[in-house]
Amino acid sequence: MSIIYFLIGCSIILALVFLGAFFWAQRHGQHDDLYTPSVRILLDDQPAEETKK
């Protein structure tokens, strides 16, 4: 029965770590640009420069 208490404690700690990582990402602007990833597939890649011989 004591292992259940240990696992519940571990799961709560893990959930708090993920919640903290989420708030850190929000505060540092990780989710600010929602438009560019959706149109990135439509843009052509830059051609590779040919090597001079």
CHARMM internal coordinates of N, CA and C (Angstrom, degrees):
IC EDIT
DIST 1 N 1 CA 1.4432
DIST 1 CA 1 C 1.5306
ANGL 1 N 1 CA 1 C 111.15
DIST 1 C 2 N 1.3182
ANGL 1 CA 1 C 2 N 116.58
DIHE 1 N 1 CA 1 C 2 N -29.66
DIST 2 N 2 CA 1.4621
ANGL 1 C 2 N 2 CA 119.56
DIHE 1 CA 1 C 2 N 2 CA -178.03
DIST 2 CA 2 C 1.5333
ANGL 2 N 2 CA 2 C 111.07
DIHE 1 C 2 N 2 CA 2 C -71.43
DIST 2 C 3 N 1.3296
ANGL 2 CA 2 C 3 N 117.32
DIHE 2 N 2 CA 2 C 3 N -24.30
DIST 3 N 3 CA 1.4698
ANGL 2 C 3 N 3 CA 119.55
DIHE 2 CA 2 C 3 N 3 CA 178.32
DIST 3 CA 3 C 1.5248
ANGL 3 N 3 CA 3 C 110.79
DIHE 2 C 3 N 3 CA 3 C -67.34
DIST 3 C 4 N 1.3336
ANGL 3 CA 3 C 4 N 117.47
DIHE 3 N 3 CA 3 C 4 N -31.19
DIST 4 N 4 CA 1.4681
ANGL 3 C 4 N 4 CA 120.90
DIHE 3 CA 3 C 4 N 4 CA 177.74
DIST 4 CA 4 C 1.5213
ANGL 4 N 4 CA 4 C 110.28
DIHE 3 C 4 N 4 CA 4 C -64.95
DIST 4 C 5 N 1.3261
ANGL 4 CA 4 C 5 N 116.88
DIHE 4 N 4 CA 4 C 5 N -41.52
DIST 5 N 5 CA 1.4673
ANGL 4 C 5 N 5 CA 120.24
DIHE 4 CA 4 C 5 N 5 CA 177.25
DIST 5 CA 5 C 1.5282
ANGL 5 N 5 CA 5 C 110.70
DIHE 4 C 5 N 5 CA 5 C -63.49
DIST 5 C 6 N 1.3225
ANGL 5 CA 5 C 6 N 115.92
DIHE 5 N 5 CA 5 C 6 N -39.91
DIST 6 N 6 CA 1.4632
ANGL 5 C 6 N 6 CA 120.46
DIHE 5 CA 5 C 6 N 6 CA 178.24
DIST 6 CA 6 C 1.5256
ANGL 6 N 6 CA 6 C 110.75
DIHE 5 C 6 N 6 CA 6 C -63.86
DIST 6 C 7 N 1.3327
ANGL 6 CA 6 C 7 N 117.71
DIHE 6 N 6 CA 6 C 7 N -44.62
DIST 7 N 7 CA 1.4650
ANGL 6 C 7 N 7 CA 121.25
DIHE 6 CA 6 C 7 N 7 CA -179.36
DIST 7 CA 7 C 1.5273
ANGL 7 N 7 CA 7 C 111.36
DIHE 6 C 7 N 7 CA 7 C -67.52
DIST 7 C 8 N 1.3135
ANGL 7 CA 7 C 8 N 118.22
DIHE 7 N 7 CA 7 C 8 N -37.02
DIST 8 N 8 CA 1.4667
ANGL 7 C 8 N 8 CA 120.99
DIHE 7 CA 7 C 8 N 8 CA 176.88
DIST 8 CA 8 C 1.5237
ANGL 8 N 8 CA 8 C 109.73
DIHE 7 C 8 N 8 CA 8 C -64.50
DIST 8 C 9 N 1.3072
ANGL 8 CA 8 C 9 N 116.99
DIHE 8 N 8 CA 8 C 9 N -42.86
DIST 9 N 9 CA 1.4601
ANGL 8 C 9 N 9 CA 120.87
DIHE 8 CA 8 C 9 N 9 CA 177.38
DIST 9 CA 9 C 1.5216
ANGL 9 N 9 CA 9 C 111.95
DIHE 8 C 9 N 9 CA 9 C -62.12
DIST 9 C 10 N 1.3332
ANGL 9 CA 9 C 10 N 116.97
DIHE 9 N 9 CA 9 C 10 N -43.49
DIST 10 N 10 CA 1.4668
ANGL 9 C 10 N 10 CA 120.76
DIHE 9 CA 9 C 10 N 10 CA 178.26
DIST 10 CA 10 C 1.5202
ANGL 10 N 10 CA 10 C 111.25
DIHE 9 C 10 N 10 CA 10 C -63.82
DIST 10 C 11 N 1.3170
ANGL 10 CA 10 C 11 N 117.44
DIHE 10 N 10 CA 10 C 11 N -40.07
DIST 11 N 11 CA 1.4650
ANGL 10 C 11 N 11 CA 119.66
DIHE 10 CA 10 C 11 N 11 CA -179.00
DIST 11 CA 11 C 1.5225
ANGL 11 N 11 CA 11 C 111.32
DIHE 10 C 11 N 11 CA 11 C -68.75
DIST 11 C 12 N 1.3223
ANGL 11 CA 11 C 12 N 117.47
DIHE 11 N 11 CA 11 C 12 N -35.60
DIST 12 N 12 CA 1.4658
ANGL 11 C 12 N 12 CA 119.98
DIHE 11 CA 11 C 12 N 12 CA 177.23
DIST 12 CA 12 C 1.5227
ANGL 12 N 12 CA 12 C 110.32
DIHE 11 C 12 N 12 CA 12 C -67.45
DIST 12 C 13 N 1.3161
ANGL 12 CA 12 C 13 N 117.23
DIHE 12 N 12 CA 12 C 13 N -42.19
DIST 13 N 13 CA 1.4643
ANGL 12 C 13 N 13 CA 120.64
DIHE 12 CA 12 C 13 N 13 CA 177.90
DIST 13 CA 13 C 1.5245
ANGL 13 N 13 CA 13 C 110.57
DIHE 12 C 13 N 13 CA 13 C -63.11
DIST 13 C 14 N 1.3137
ANGL 13 CA 13 C 14 N 117.63
DIHE 13 N 13 CA 13 C 14 N -42.73
DIST 14 N 14 CA 1.4650
ANGL 13 C 14 N 14 CA 121.35
DIHE 13 CA 13 C 14 N 14 CA 179.10
DIST 14 CA 14 C 1.5262
ANGL 14 N 14 CA 14 C 110.97
DIHE 13 C 14 N 14 CA 14 C -64.67
DIST 14 C 15 N 1.3150
ANGL 14 CA 14 C 15 N 117.24
DIHE 14 N 14 CA 14 C 15 N -40.38
DIST 15 N 15 CA 1.4680
ANGL 14 C 15 N 15 CA 120.60
DIHE 14 CA 14 C 15 N 15 CA 177.34
DIST 15 CA 15 C 1.5210
ANGL 15 N 15 CA 15 C 110.80
DIHE 14 C 15 N 15 CA 15 C -63.97
DIST 15 C 16 N 1.3161
ANGL 15 CA 15 C 16 N 118.69
DIHE 15 N 15 CA 15 C 16 N -38.82
DIST 16 N 16 CA 1.4644
ANGL 15 C 16 N 16 CA 121.54
DIHE 15 CA 15 C 16 N 16 CA 177.90
DIST 16 CA 16 C 1.5263
ANGL 16 N 16 CA 16 C 111.59
DIHE 15 C 16 N 16 CA 16 C -67.39
DIST 16 C 17 N 1.3262
ANGL 16 CA 16 C 17 N 116.93
DIHE 16 N 16 CA 16 C 17 N -35.25
DIST 17 N 17 CA 1.4694
ANGL 16 C 17 N 17 CA 120.45
DIHE 16 CA 16 C 17 N 17 CA 176.53
DIST 17 CA 17 C 1.5285
ANGL 17 N 17 CA 17 C 110.12
DIHE 16 C 17 N 17 CA 17 C -64.39
DIST 17 C 18 N 1.3139
ANGL 17 CA 17 C 18 N 117.68
DIHE 17 N 17 CA 17 C 18 N -45.70
DIST 18 N 18 CA 1.4646
ANGL 17 C 18 N 18 CA 120.81
DIHE 17 CA 17 C 18 N 18 CA 178.79
DIST 18 CA 18 C 1.5248
ANGL 18 N 18 CA 18 C 111.33
DIHE 17 C 18 N 18 CA 18 C -66.00
DIST 18 C 19 N 1.3088
ANGL 18 CA 18 C 19 N 117.76
DIHE 18 N 18 CA 18 C 19 N -37.44
DIST 19 N 19 CA 1.4594
ANGL 18 C 19 N 19 CA 121.10
DIHE 18 CA 18 C 19 N 19 CA 177.13
DIST 19 CA 19 C 1.5261
ANGL 19 N 19 CA 19 C 110.69
DIHE 18 C 19 N 19 CA 19 C -65.30
DIST 19 C 20 N 1.3190
ANGL 19 CA 19 C 20 N 116.23
DIHE 19 N 19 CA 19 C 20 N -40.75
DIST 20 N 20 CA 1.4592
ANGL 19 C 20 N 20 CA 120.28
DIHE 19 CA 19 C 20 N 20 CA 176.17
DIST 20 CA 20 C 1.5246
ANGL 20 N 20 CA 20 C 111.94
DIHE 19 C 20 N 20 CA 20 C -64.27
DIST 20 C 21 N 1.3312
ANGL 20 CA 20 C 21 N 117.88
DIHE 20 N 20 CA 20 C 21 N -39.92
DIST 21 N 21 CA 1.4645
ANGL 20 C 21 N 21 CA 121.07
DIHE 20 CA 20 C 21 N 21 CA 177.41
DIST 21 CA 21 C 1.5262
ANGL 21 N 21 CA 21 C 111.19
DIHE 20 C 21 N 21 CA 21 C -65.16
DIST 21 C 22 N 1.3168
ANGL 21 CA 21 C 22 N 116.84
DIHE 21 N 21 CA 21 C 22 N -37.26
DIST 22 N 22 CA 1.4544
ANGL 21 C 22 N 22 CA 120.51
DIHE 21 CA 21 C 22 N 22 CA 177.86
DIST 22 CA 22 C 1.5210
ANGL 22 N 22 CA 22 C 111.23
DIHE 21 C 22 N 22 CA 22 C -64.57
DIST 22 C 23 N 1.3301
ANGL 22 CA 22 C 23 N 117.39
DIHE 22 N 22 CA 22 C 23 N -47.00
DIST 23 N 23 CA 1.4617
ANGL 22 C 23 N 23 CA 120.19
DIHE 22 CA 22 C 23 N 23 CA 179.46
DIST 23 CA 23 C 1.5316
ANGL 23 N 23 CA 23 C 111.58
DIHE 22 C 23 N 23 CA 23 C -66.12
DIST 23 C 24 N 1.3351
ANGL 23 CA 23 C 24 N 117.28
DIHE 23 N 23 CA 23 C 24 N -34.78
DIST 24 N 24 CA 1.4592
ANGL 23 C 24 N 24 CA 120.50
DIHE 23 CA 23 C 24 N 24 CA 176.13
DIST 24 CA 24 C 1.5279
ANGL 24 N 24 CA 24 C 109.91
DIHE 23 C 24 N 24 CA 24 C -62.66
DIST 24 C 25 N 1.3300
ANGL 24 CA 24 C 25 N 117.44
DIHE 24 N 24 CA 24 C 25 N -43.59
DIST 25 N 25 CA 1.4675
ANGL 24 C 25 N 25 CA 121.18
DIHE 24 CA 24 C 25 N 25 CA 179.65
DIST 25 CA 25 C 1.5227
ANGL 25 N 25 CA 25 C 111.02
DIHE 24 C 25 N 25 CA 25 C -64.94
DIST 25 C 26 N 1.3141
ANGL 25 CA 25 C 26 N 117.36
DIHE 25 N 25 CA 25 C 26 N -38.48
DIST 26 N 26 CA 1.4555
ANGL 25 C 26 N 26 CA 120.40
DIHE 25 CA 25 C 26 N 26 CA 177.87
DIST 26 CA 26 C 1.5293
ANGL 26 N 26 CA 26 C 111.16
DIHE 25 C 26 N 26 CA 26 C -65.07
DIST 26 C 27 N 1.3072
ANGL 26 CA 26 C 27 N 117.13
DIHE 26 N 26 CA 26 C 27 N -41.41
DIST 27 N 27 CA 1.4571
ANGL 26 C 27 N 27 CA 121.39
DIHE 26 CA 26 C 27 N 27 CA -177.34
DIST 27 CA 27 C 1.5248
ANGL 27 N 27 CA 27 C 112.10
DIHE 26 C 27 N 27 CA 27 C -69.96
DIST 27 C 28 N 1.3336
ANGL 27 CA 27 C 28 N 117.53
DIHE 27 N 27 CA 27 C 28 N -29.60
DIST 28 N 28 CA 1.4593
ANGL 27 C 28 N 28 CA 121.41
DIHE 27 CA 27 C 28 N 28 CA -178.02
DIST 28 CA 28 C 1.5239
ANGL 28 N 28 CA 28 C 113.25
DIHE 27 C 28 N 28 CA 28 C -96.62
DIST 28 C 29 N 1.3234
ANGL 28 CA 28 C 29 N 118.61
DIHE 28 N 28 CA 28 C 29 N 12.01
DIST 29 N 29 CA 1.4517
ANGL 28 C 29 N 29 CA 122.18
DIHE 28 CA 28 C 29 N 29 CA 171.22
DIST 29 CA 29 C 1.5140
ANGL 29 N 29 CA 29 C 115.51
DIHE 28 C 29 N 29 CA 29 C 77.09
DIST 29 C 30 N 1.3031
ANGL 29 CA 29 C 30 N 118.72
DIHE 29 N 29 CA 29 C 30 N 28.67
DIST 30 N 30 CA 1.4581
ANGL 29 C 30 N 30 CA 120.90
DIHE 29 CA 29 C 30 N 30 CA -178.67
DIST 30 CA 30 C 1.5292
ANGL 30 N 30 CA 30 C 112.33
DIHE 29 C 30 N 30 CA 30 C -71.36
DIST 30 C 31 N 1.3242
ANGL 30 CA 30 C 31 N 117.44
DIHE 30 N 30 CA 30 C 31 N -21.93
DIST 31 N 31 CA 1.4595
ANGL 30 C 31 N 31 CA 121.05
DIHE 30 CA 30 C 31 N 31 CA -175.93
DIST 31 CA 31 C 1.5250
ANGL 31 N 31 CA 31 C 112.65
DIHE 30 C 31 N 31 CA 31 C -114.53
DIST 31 C 32 N 1.3247
ANGL 31 CA 31 C 32 N 117.62
DIHE 31 N 31 CA 31 C 32 N 23.99
DIST 32 N 32 CA 1.4615
ANGL 31 C 32 N 32 CA 120.23
DIHE 31 CA 31 C 32 N 32 CA -175.96
DIST 32 CA 32 C 1.5234
ANGL 32 N 32 CA 32 C 113.15
DIHE 31 C 32 N 32 CA 32 C -76.50
DIST 32 C 33 N 1.3160
ANGL 32 CA 32 C 33 N 118.30
DIHE 32 N 32 CA 32 C 33 N -40.54
DIST 33 N 33 CA 1.4626
ANGL 32 C 33 N 33 CA 121.78
DIHE 32 CA 32 C 33 N 33 CA -174.49
DIST 33 CA 33 C 1.5233
ANGL 33 N 33 CA 33 C 109.59
DIHE 32 C 33 N 33 CA 33 C -96.03
DIST 33 C 34 N 1.3233
ANGL 33 CA 33 C 34 N 116.31
DIHE 33 N 33 CA 33 C 34 N 99.86
DIST 34 N 34 CA 1.4569
ANGL 33 C 34 N 34 CA 120.60
DIHE 33 CA 33 C 34 N 34 CA -179.71
DIST 34 CA 34 C 1.5204
ANGL 34 N 34 CA 34 C 112.58
DIHE 33 C 34 N 34 CA 34 C -98.11
DIST 34 C 35 N 1.3324
ANGL 34 CA 34 C 35 N 117.68
DIHE 34 N 34 CA 34 C 35 N -12.28
DIST 35 N 35 CA 1.4607
ANGL 34 C 35 N 35 CA 120.56
DIHE 34 CA 34 C 35 N 35 CA -174.73
DIST 35 CA 35 C 1.5304
ANGL 35 N 35 CA 35 C 112.57
DIHE 34 C 35 N 35 CA 35 C -89.91
DIST 35 C 36 N 1.3121
ANGL 35 CA 35 C 36 N 117.98
DIHE 35 N 35 CA 35 C 36 N -43.30
DIST 36 N 36 CA 1.4638
ANGL 35 C 36 N 36 CA 121.24
DIHE 35 CA 35 C 36 N 36 CA -172.75
DIST 36 CA 36 C 1.5344
ANGL 36 N 36 CA 36 C 114.04
DIHE 35 C 36 N 36 CA 36 C -59.27
DIST 36 C 37 N 1.3256
ANGL 36 CA 36 C 37 N 120.25
DIHE 36 N 36 CA 36 C 37 N -44.57
DIST 37 N 37 CA 1.4671
ANGL 36 C 37 N 37 CA 118.36
DIHE 36 CA 36 C 37 N 37 CA -179.66
DIST 37 CA 37 C 1.5320
ANGL 37 N 37 CA 37 C 113.76
DIHE 36 C 37 N 37 CA 37 C -60.60
DIST 37 C 38 N 1.3213
ANGL 37 CA 37 C 38 N 117.06
DIHE 37 N 37 CA 37 C 38 N -29.40
DIST 38 N 38 CA 1.4682
ANGL 37 C 38 N 38 CA 118.87
DIHE 37 CA 37 C 38 N 38 CA -178.15
DIST 38 CA 38 C 1.5198
ANGL 38 N 38 CA 38 C 112.31
DIHE 37 C 38 N 38 CA 38 C -75.65
DIST 38 C 39 N 1.3311
ANGL 38 CA 38 C 39 N 118.79
DIHE 38 N 38 CA 38 C 39 N -24.03
DIST 39 N 39 CA 1.4643
ANGL 38 C 39 N 39 CA 120.52
DIHE 38 CA 38 C 39 N 39 CA -179.44
DIST 39 CA 39 C 1.5233
ANGL 39 N 39 CA 39 C 112.24
DIHE 38 C 39 N 39 CA 39 C -106.97
DIST 39 C 40 N 1.3071
ANGL 39 CA 39 C 40 N 117.62
DIHE 39 N 39 CA 39 C 40 N -2.93
DIST 40 N 40 CA 1.4655
ANGL 39 C 40 N 40 CA 120.75
DIHE 39 CA 39 C 40 N 40 CA -179.01
DIST 40 CA 40 C 1.5306
ANGL 40 N 40 CA 40 C 111.60
DIHE 39 C 40 N 40 CA 40 C -61.62
DIST 40 C 41 N 1.3149
ANGL 40 CA 40 C 41 N 117.31
DIHE 40 N 40 CA 40 C 41 N -33.09
DIST 41 N 41 CA 1.4576
ANGL 40 C 41 N 41 CA 120.25
DIHE 40 CA 40 C 41 N 41 CA -179.84
DIST 41 CA 41 C 1.5294
ANGL 41 N 41 CA 41 C 111.35
DIHE 40 C 41 N 41 CA 41 C -68.07
DIST 41 C 42 N 1.3268
ANGL 41 CA 41 C 42 N 117.66
DIHE 41 N 41 CA 41 C 42 N -23.35
DIST 42 N 42 CA 1.4568
ANGL 41 C 42 N 42 CA 121.12
DIHE 41 CA 41 C 42 N 42 CA -178.29
DIST 42 CA 42 C 1.5292
ANGL 42 N 42 CA 42 C 112.94
DIHE 41 C 42 N 42 CA 42 C -82.55
DIST 42 C 43 N 1.3206
ANGL 42 CA 42 C 43 N 117.24
DIHE 42 N 42 CA 42 C 43 N -17.71
DIST 43 N 43 CA 1.4544
ANGL 42 C 43 N 43 CA 121.21
DIHE 42 CA 42 C 43 N 43 CA -177.11
DIST 43 CA 43 C 1.5220
ANGL 43 N 43 CA 43 C 110.35
DIHE 42 C 43 N 43 CA 43 C -83.45
DIST 43 C 44 N 1.3213
ANGL 43 CA 43 C 44 N 116.06
DIHE 43 N 43 CA 43 C 44 N 141.62
DIST 44 N 44 CA 1.4587
ANGL 43 C 44 N 44 CA 120.35
DIHE 43 CA 43 C 44 N 44 CA 177.21
DIST 44 CA 44 C 1.5164
ANGL 44 N 44 CA 44 C 110.05
DIHE 43 C 44 N 44 CA 44 C -76.15
DIST 44 C 45 N 1.3224
ANGL 44 CA 44 C 45 N 114.89
DIHE 44 N 44 CA 44 C 45 N 146.71
DIST 45 N 45 CA 1.4569
ANGL 44 C 45 N 45 CA 119.61
DIHE 44 CA 44 C 45 N 45 CA 174.50
DIST 45 CA 45 C 1.5171
ANGL 45 N 45 CA 45 C 108.95
DIHE 44 C 45 N 45 CA 45 C -74.10
DIST 45 C 46 N 1.3027
ANGL 45 CA 45 C 46 N 115.61
DIHE 45 N 45 CA 45 C 46 N 152.96
DIST 46 N 46 CA 1.4491
ANGL 45 C 46 N 46 CA 120.51
DIHE 45 CA 45 C 46 N 46 CA 176.11
DIST 46 CA 46 C 1.5297
ANGL 46 N 46 CA 46 C 108.52
DIHE 45 C 46 N 46 CA 46 C -70.01
DIST 46 C 47 N 1.3507
ANGL 46 CA 46 C 47 N 118.37
DIHE 46 N 46 CA 46 C 47 N 134.43
DIST 47 N 47 CA 1.4654
ANGL 46 C 47 N 47 CA 118.89
DIHE 46 CA 46 C 47 N 47 CA 178.92
DIST 47 CA 47 C 1.5192
ANGL 47 N 47 CA 47 C 110.61
DIHE 46 C 47 N 47 CA 47 C -66.05
DIST 47 C 48 N 1.3037
ANGL 47 CA 47 C 48 N 114.90
DIHE 47 N 47 CA 47 C 48 N 142.94
DIST 48 N 48 CA 1.4700
ANGL 47 C 48 N 48 CA 119.58
DIHE 47 CA 47 C 48 N 48 CA 179.14
DIST 48 CA 48 C 1.5233
ANGL 48 N 48 CA 48 C 108.30
DIHE 47 C 48 N 48 CA 48 C -72.13
DIST 48 C 49 N 1.3244
ANGL 48 CA 48 C 49 N 115.78
DIHE 48 N 48 CA 48 C 49 N 139.40
DIST 49 N 49 CA 1.4531
ANGL 48 C 49 N 49 CA 119.38
DIHE 48 CA 48 C 49 N 49 CA 179.09
DIST 49 CA 49 C 1.5242
ANGL 49 N 49 CA 49 C 109.85
DIHE 48 C 49 N 49 CA 49 C -71.42
DIST 49 C 50 N 1.3075
ANGL 49 CA 49 C 50 N 114.47
DIHE 49 N 49 CA 49 C 50 N 138.00
DIST 50 N 50 CA 1.4537
ANGL 49 C 50 N 50 CA 118.32
DIHE 49 CA 49 C 50 N 50 CA 179.72
DIST 50 CA 50 C 1.5074
ANGL 50 N 50 CA 50 C 109.14
DIHE 49 C 50 N 50 CA 50 C -76.30
DIST 50 C 51 N 1.3062
ANGL 50 CA 50 C 51 N 115.00
DIHE 50 N 50 CA 50 C 51 N 140.19
DIST 51 N 51 CA 1.4633
ANGL 50 C 51 N 51 CA 118.88
DIHE 50 CA 50 C 51 N 51 CA 179.31
DIST 51 CA 51 C 1.5138
ANGL 51 N 51 CA 51 C 109.60
DIHE 50 C 51 N 51 CA 51 C -77.89
DIST 51 C 52 N 1.3081
ANGL 51 CA 51 C 52 N 115.92
DIHE 51 N 51 CA 51 C 52 N 138.38
DIST 52 N 52 CA 1.4727
ANGL 51 C 52 N 52 CA 120.93
DIHE 51 CA 51 C 52 N 52 CA -180.00
DIST 52 CA 52 C 1.5155
ANGL 52 N 52 CA 52 C 108.29
DIHE 51 C 52 N 52 CA 52 C -84.79
DIST 52 C 53 N 1.3132
ANGL 52 CA 52 C 53 N 114.42
DIHE 52 N 52 CA 52 C 53 N 137.43
DIST 53 N 53 CA 1.4697
ANGL 52 C 53 N 53 CA 119.33
DIHE 52 CA 52 C 53 N 53 CA -179.80
DIST 53 CA 53 C 1.4951
ANGL 53 N 53 CA 53 C 110.85
DIHE 52 C 53 N 53 CA 53 C -98.15
END
COOR INIT
IC SEED 1 N 1 CA 1 C
IC BUILD
